[in-house]
């Protein structure tokens, strides 16, 4: 598995902003996808360590893609990143999702969670 992060969002401007933010915090973006189906194909190819996954996308939503992504790459961490702030607790229970975050929350929270999820495990 790579150290990379796969950024998945149907909005190219959001993908660009997320890529810029992630890379400015010392992480590598290994690829981008614009929907869940494309994310599955890219994840098979790129083997990311973490997938930053939008909830609402055409073709296949984040909640549809997450269980398939986790089944494909069992060790991958998945953050469901959504505009639906009030549903985060329920969305975090989506199969395959490690964490649900609101896009409306501080971007600093995203950075903190990326660091926590990608921190090396100590024995």
LINWOSUL-V595286 format. One record per backbone hydrogen bond with DSSP energy under -0.5 kcal/mol. CO is the residue of the C=O (numbers start at 1). NH is the residue of the N-H. E is the energy in kcal/mol with one decimal. If there is no record, write none. Layout:
co->{CO/CO}
nh->{NH/NH}
e->{E/E}
This chain:
co->{4/4/5/5/5/6/6/7/7/8/10/11/12/13/14/15/16/17/18/19/20/21/22/22/23/28/28/31/33/35/36/37/38/39/40/41/42/43/47/49/50/51/51/52/53/55/55/58/60/61/62/63/64/65/66/67/68/69/73/77/78/78/78/79/79/80/80/81/82/83/84/85/87/88/90/91/94/99/101/102/106/106/107/108/109/110/111/112/113/114/115}
nh->{49/50/7/30/31/8/52/9/33/54/12/15/16/17/18/19/20/21/22/23/24/25/25/27/26/5/30/7/9/39/40/41/42/43/44/45/46/47/2/77/6/53/79/8/81/57/62/60/36/65/66/67/68/69/70/71/72/73/76/51/80/98/99/53/81/82/101/55/103/85/87/88/91/92/93/94/97/80/82/105/109/110/111/112/113/114/115/116/117/118/119}
e->{-2.3/-1.4/-0.6/-1.2/-1.1/-0.6/-2.6/-0.5/-2.2/-1.9/-0.7/-2.4/-2.2/-2.4/-2.9/-2.7/-2.6/-2.5/-3.1/-2.7/-2.1/-0.9/-0.7/-1.9/-1.6/-2.1/-0.7/-2.3/-2.0/-2.2/-2.0/-1.7/-2.7/-2.8/-2.0/-1.5/-3.4/-2.5/-2.8/-2.3/-2.4/-0.8/-2.7/-3.0/-3.2/-0.7/-2.6/-2.5/-2.3/-2.1/-2.6/-0.6/-0.6/-2.8/-2.6/-1.9/-2.3/-2.7/-2.0/-2.8/-0.6/-2.3/-1.5/-3.1/-0.7/-0.6/-2.9/-0.8/-3.7/-1.9/-1.2/-1.3/-2.7/-2.2/-1.0/-1.9/-2.3/-2.9/-2.7/-1.0/-1.1/-0.8/-1.8/-2.2/-2.3/-2.6/-2.2/-2.1/-2.8/-2.0/-0.7}
